[in-house]
């Protein structure tokens, strides 16, 4: 089946998308899902997904990283089925699965003494920011250019910004009050002086600094140890909270999140995506002295959500965390496969005379079409976005699912094998050659 066949209006996937457009705006429920063929996915198992036209793809997109153990992992799905056979949603009191999940989280995440459950990472970061403003009595938040922390007004700005808009006024959406955008300040990742300058410009007004410990929403910017430790010291000195948004890094890179790896403990941690292996659940954790400011404990910060802590999602998260605790080799294996992928991509680019940098951490990888070093968003503005998108598009057309949008990352799950990685590298070498020969980049 050719790319032209997939793109044709007679394909089953295209027909499904057309049908969806009559009842769903644009045909999808999240704008980044509208990226061309495959237009509709009908099955998923292990490391593979199958589209409506029967074509099978090796999945590196992994639902933006929500798939950690592989699609339809029996350990997780069996636990969800068992939960559905018993207690359903009651919205009264507490349930045993909620308690068990909170116990597991507080045992594994260094910053966690208590946790609340939410249904999405956006909800978790919204709670973290509201809590930070309430306990400090300060109005402003600092985020980093390139960091994504959800769709809510407080942080919906300055993610993948064009060079002319980076660090300036770059909202993600219409309909946001200017006052909401103005209360969030923008710093440069891996540049402590840029954060310090904001504190000097806004003394005693910054409630919190929120950061992805590794900004995976722009691929993979790995923090220096000096930056991570310096940010922890600076926020404490200034009376602000430090929020680690581990919605992507949490449970994926280590059981205790990236904070376990770097040894820096934030005040608050948000997490989600991979913790339920694709089932909808997220959360916020921190020390008791902060978490008891929620209204559920008599504080003034509203805690509400009908589906928070529901039995099915809690069961998925419990099963995922228990799997990771029982299989510590998961991290050694996925990290090794990630390194094999990055090393192989670097070697292919060197062989073909292509100026590029294979970046990432653990089982996450990205191929920037720019020379090293790449430490912050300023460096990413050198990336050849056309080549980046073309690489992902052409890999997808060959059966390796990679989201064809600039700076989007790829994920290795427990279901991927060494043979999968080697086949991917073989295809990548051919794709990179076509990108070079088609004049989409300048040879080194």
Rosetta blueprint (number, residue, H / E / L):
1 X L
2 X L
3 X H
4 X H
5 X H
6 X H
7 X H
8 X L
9 X L
10 X L
11 X L
12 X H
13 X H
14 X H
15 X H
16 X H
17 X H
18 X H
19 X H
20 X H
21 X H
22 X L
23 X L
24 X L
25 X H
26 X H
27 X H
28 X L
29 X L
30 X L
31 X H
32 X H
33 X H
34 X L
35 X L
36 X L
37 X L
38 X L
39 X L
40 X L
41 X E
42 X E
43 X E
44 X E
45 X E
46 X E
47 X L
48 X E
49 X E
50 X E
51 X E
52 X L
53 X L
54 X L
55 X L
56 X E
57 X E
58 X E
59 X E
60 X L
61 X L
62 X H
63 X H
64 X H
65 X H
66 X L
67 X L
68 X L
69 X L
70 X L
71 X E
72 X L
73 X L
74 X H
75 X H
76 X H
77 X H
78 X H
79 X H
80 X H
81 X H
82 X H
83 X H
84 X H
85 X L
86 X L
87 X L
88 X L
89 X L
90 X L
91 X L
92 X L
93 X L
94 X L
95 X L
96 X H
97 X H
98 X H
99 X H
100 X H
101 X H
102 X H
103 X H
104 X H
105 X H
106 X H
107 X H
108 X H
109 X L
110 X L
111 X L
112 X L
113 X L
114 X E
115 X E
116 X E
117 X E
118 X E
119 X L
120 X L
121 X H
122 X H
123 X H
124 X H
125 X H
126 X H
127 X H
128 X H
129 X H
130 X H
131 X H
132 X H
133 X H
134 X H
135 X H
136 X H
137 X L
138 X L
139 X L
140 X E
141 X E
142 X E
143 X E
144 X E
145 X L
146 X L
147 X L
148 X L
149 X L
150 X L
151 X L
152 X L
153 X L
154 X L
155 X L
156 X L
157 X E
158 X L
159 X L
160 X L
161 X L
162 X L
163 X L
164 X L
165 X L
166 X L
167 X L
168 X L
169 X L
170 X L
171 X E
172 X L
173 X L
174 X L
175 X L
176 X L
177 X L
178 X H
179 X H
180 X H
181 X H
182 X H
183 X L
184 X E
185 X E
186 X E
187 X E
188 X L
189 X L
190 X L
191 X L
192 X H
193 X H
194 X H
195 X H
196 X H
197 X H
198 X H
199 X H
200 X H
201 X H
202 X L
203 X L
204 X L
205 X L
206 X E
207 X E
208 X E
209 X E
210 X E
211 X E
212 X L
213 X L
214 X E
215 X E
216 X H
217 X H
218 X H
219 X L
220 X L
221 X E
222 X E
223 X L
224 X L
225 X H
226 X H
227 X H
228 X H
229 X H
230 X H
231 X H
232 X H
233 X H
234 X H
235 X H
236 X H
237 X H
238 X L
239 X L
240 X L
241 X E
242 X E
243 X E
244 X E
245 X E
246 X E
247 X L
248 X L
249 X L
250 X E
251 X L
252 X L
253 X L
254 X E
255 X L
256 X L
257 X L
258 X H
259 X H
260 X H
261 X H
262 X H
263 X L
264 X L
265 X L
266 X L
267 X L
268 X E
269 X E
270 X E
271 X E
272 X L
273 X H
274 X H
275 X H
276 X H
277 X L
278 X L
279 X L
280 X L
281 X L
282 X E
283 X E
284 X E
285 X E
286 X E
287 X L
288 X H
289 X H
290 X H
291 X H
292 X L
293 X L
294 X E
295 X H
296 X H
297 X H
298 X L
299 X L
300 X L
301 X E
302 X L
303 X L
304 X L
305 X L
306 X L
307 X L
308 X L
309 X L
310 X L
311 X H
312 X H
313 X H
314 X H
315 X H
316 X H
317 X H
318 X H
319 X H
320 X H
321 X H
322 X H
323 X H
324 X H
325 X H
326 X H
327 X L
328 X L
329 X H
330 X H
331 X H
332 X H
333 X H
334 X H
335 X H
336 X H
337 X H
338 X H
339 X H
340 X H
341 X H
342 X H
343 X H
344 X H
345 X H
346 X H
347 X H
348 X H
349 X H
350 X H
351 X H
352 X H
353 X L
354 X E
355 X L
356 X L
357 X E
358 X E
359 X E
360 X E
361 X E
362 X L
363 X L
364 X E
365 X E
366 X E
367 X E
368 X E
369 X L
370 X L
371 X L
372 X L
373 X L
374 X L
375 X L
376 X L
377 X H
378 X H
379 X H
380 X H
381 X L
382 X L
383 X L
384 X L
385 X H
386 X H
387 X H
388 X H
389 X H
390 X H
391 X H
392 X H
393 X H
394 X H
395 X H
396 X H
397 X H
398 X L
399 X L
400 X E
401 X E
402 X L
403 X L
404 X L
405 X L
406 X L
407 X L
408 X L
409 X L
410 X E
411 X E
412 X L
413 X L
414 X L
415 X L
416 X L
417 X L
418 X H
419 X H
420 X H
421 X H
422 X H
423 X H
424 X H
425 X H
426 X H
427 X H
428 X H
429 X H
430 X H
431 X H
432 X H
433 X H
434 X H
435 X H
436 X H
437 X H
438 X L
439 X L
440 X L
441 X L
442 X L
443 X E
444 X L
